[in-house]
Amino acid sequence: MQNARIGVLGSGDVGRVLAAGFVGLGHEVKAGSRDPQKLQAWADAAGTQASTGTFEEAARFGDILVLAMLGSAAESAIRLGGIDHFDGKVVIDATNPLSFAPGKPPALFVGHTDSLGEQIQRLVPKAKVVKCFNTVGNANMINPQFPGGPPDMFLCGNDEDAKKIVGQICRHFGWGVIDIGGIEGSRHLEPMCLVWVLHGMKTSGWSHAFEMLHR
Ligand SMILES: NC(=O)c1ccc[n+]([C@@H]2O[C@H](COP(=O)([O-])OP(=O)(O)OC[C@H]3O[C@@H](n4cnc5c(N)ncnc54)[C@H](OP(=O)(O)O)[C@@H]3O)[C@@H](O)[C@H]2O)c1
């Protein structure tokens, strides 16, 4: 992929890590927040290819957009970004529909017959949404180093060309790639984040990732 303009909607760990990863690949990145000031130190450290803005500015800026906001706030943040700014673009959806209740294990607020990935695709119907990066912790999203070799990034989406582009990005970031089909595959990838989280809670370790073995 030629050097591109990447708009990242999200100021948390995932937004910052992926934005830095794209800067590392030589792309120009605008990371967005309702409060861009909170990203300024990140942008200063990330270099001249990095800038900050509102969700709307990041969505307008990017040829490729990354969704890295709290799952329950995805619709709100996308609307702040401006629905029209998603038209025709590859949208990498790293969100998970996590719900947290005190004293209860983490759960999903949508599943089985629908998913956040599908809700997002319906919200921005002219965008090419690819669910990706939601099955691993942010610490291992870029250049994952494991003794057994590169782990696999699972992705899904309706547009084959968009998935090729996102798959290429994943490979540049050091991943194997497993395409499981259309965006409805989010119904299965989003629960995988809970497998990842529950394993982490049980082992008190957060450096694990999935790999699909073939023979
Ligand atoms: N943390 C991980 O390792 C990990 C791994 C895989 C997937 N994920 C998923 O990736 C996404 C980002 O995770 P994260 O841990 O980086 O951060 P997060 O705390 O889940 O999300 C932070 C972002 O959500 C935005 N946000 C929160 N409430 C909002 C609202 N009411 N309206 C609009 N925007 C709102 C924040 O906006 P402001 O910038 O304006 O504050 C911020 O940009 C989540 O969906 C998460 O489930 C996380």
Ligand as a Chemical Component Dictionary entry (heavy atoms), coordinates in Angstrom:
data_LIG
# 
_chem_comp.id                   LIG 
_chem_comp.type                 NON-POLYMER 
_chem_comp.pdbx_formal_charge   0 
_chem_comp.three_letter_code    LIG 
# 
loop_
_chem_comp_atom.comp_id 
_chem_comp_atom.atom_id 
_chem_comp_atom.alt_atom_id 
_chem_comp_atom.type_symbol 
_chem_comp_atom.charge 
_chem_comp_atom.model_Cartn_x 
_chem_comp_atom.model_Cartn_y 
_chem_comp_atom.model_Cartn_z 
_chem_comp_atom.pdbx_ordinal 
LIG N1  N1  N 0  -7.520  -2.180 25.243 1  
LIG C1  C1  C 0  -7.199  -3.197 24.450 2  
LIG O1  O1  O 0  -6.115  -3.792 24.573 3  
LIG C2  C2  C 0  -8.165  -3.609 23.370 4  
LIG C3  C3  C 0  -7.839  -4.687 22.530 5  
LIG C4  C4  C 0  -8.684  -5.005 21.455 6  
LIG C5  C5  C 0  -9.838  -4.266 21.251 7  
LIG N2  N2  N 1  -10.136 -3.242 22.114 8  
LIG C6  C6  C 0  -11.327 -2.431 21.837 9  
LIG O2  O2  O 0  -10.828 -1.242 21.231 10 
LIG C7  C7  C 0  -11.625 -0.115 21.615 11 
LIG C8  C8  C 0  -10.733 0.940  22.263 12 
LIG O3  O3  O 0  -10.202 0.435  23.466 13 
LIG P1  P1  P 0  -9.222  1.311  24.396 14 
LIG O4  O4  O 0  -8.885  0.445  25.537 15 
LIG O5  O5  O -1 -8.143  1.896  23.581 16 
LIG O6  O6  O 0  -10.077 2.559  24.849 17 
LIG P2  P2  P 0  -11.555 2.786  25.458 18 
LIG O7  O7  O 0  -11.388 3.343  26.802 19 
LIG O8  O8  O 0  -12.389 1.565  25.277 20 
LIG O9  O9  O 0  -12.100 3.920  24.469 21 
LIG C9  C9  C 0  -11.560 5.197  24.491 22 
LIG C10 C10 C 0  -12.166 6.012  23.396 23 
LIG O10 O10 O 0  -13.612 5.954  23.450 24 
LIG C11 C11 C 0  -14.109 7.278  23.330 25 
LIG N3  N3  N 0  -15.367 7.440  24.049 26 
LIG C12 C12 C 0  -15.670 7.029  25.307 27 
LIG N4  N4  N 0  -16.934 7.420  25.637 28 
LIG C13 C13 C 0  -17.400 8.127  24.580 29 
LIG C14 C14 C 0  -18.626 8.782  24.280 30 
LIG N5  N5  N 0  -19.632 8.817  25.169 31 
LIG N6  N6  N 0  -18.784 9.368  23.075 32 
LIG C15 C15 C 0  -17.767 9.341  22.146 33 
LIG N7  N7  N 0  -16.594 8.730  22.372 34 
LIG C16 C16 C 0  -16.399 8.134  23.556 35 
LIG C17 C17 C 0  -13.051 8.140  23.979 36 
LIG O11 O11 O 0  -13.225 9.431  23.481 37 
LIG P3  P3  P 0  -12.297 10.666 23.947 38 
LIG O12 O12 O 0  -11.033 10.523 23.163 39 
LIG O13 O13 O 0  -13.075 11.845 23.544 40 
LIG O14 O14 O 0  -12.102 10.501 25.414 41 
LIG C18 C18 C 0  -11.775 7.478  23.520 42 
LIG O15 O15 O 0  -11.354 7.975  22.276 43 
LIG C19 C19 C 0  -12.704 -0.674 22.541 44 
LIG O16 O16 O 0  -13.873 -0.910 21.785 45 
LIG C20 C20 C 0  -12.101 -1.973 23.051 46 
LIG O17 O17 O 0  -13.074 -2.934 23.433 47 
LIG C21 C21 C 0  -9.345  -2.913 23.153 48 
# 
loop_
_chem_comp_bond.comp_id 
_chem_comp_bond.atom_id_1 
_chem_comp_bond.atom_id_2 
_chem_comp_bond.value_order 
_chem_comp_bond.pdbx_ordinal 
LIG N1  C1  SING 1  
LIG C1  O1  DOUB 2  
LIG C1  C2  SING 3  
LIG C2  C3  SING 4  
LIG C2  C21 DOUB 5  
LIG C3  C4  DOUB 6  
LIG C4  C5  SING 7  
LIG C5  N2  DOUB 8  
LIG N2  C6  SING 9  
LIG N2  C21 SING 10 
LIG C6  O2  SING 11 
LIG C6  C20 SING 12 
LIG O2  C7  SING 13 
LIG C7  C8  SING 14 
LIG C7  C19 SING 15 
LIG C8  O3  SING 16 
LIG O3  P1  SING 17 
LIG P1  O4  DOUB 18 
LIG P1  O5  SING 19 
LIG P1  O6  SING 20 
LIG O6  P2  SING 21 
LIG P2  O7  DOUB 22 
LIG P2  O8  SING 23 
LIG P2  O9  SING 24 
LIG O9  C9  SING 25 
LIG C9  C10 SING 26 
LIG C10 O10 SING 27 
LIG C10 C18 SING 28 
LIG O10 C11 SING 29 
LIG C11 N3  SING 30 
LIG C11 C17 SING 31 
LIG N3  C12 SING 32 
LIG N3  C16 SING 33 
LIG C12 N4  DOUB 34 
LIG N4  C13 SING 35 
LIG C13 C14 SING 36 
LIG C13 C16 DOUB 37 
LIG C14 N5  SING 38 
LIG C14 N6  DOUB 39 
LIG N6  C15 SING 40 
LIG C15 N7  DOUB 41 
LIG N7  C16 SING 42 
LIG C17 O11 SING 43 
LIG C17 C18 SING 44 
LIG O11 P3  SING 45 
LIG P3  O12 DOUB 46 
LIG P3  O13 SING 47 
LIG P3  O14 SING 48 
LIG C18 O15 SING 49 
LIG C19 O16 SING 50 
LIG C19 C20 SING 51 
LIG C20 O17 SING 52 
# 
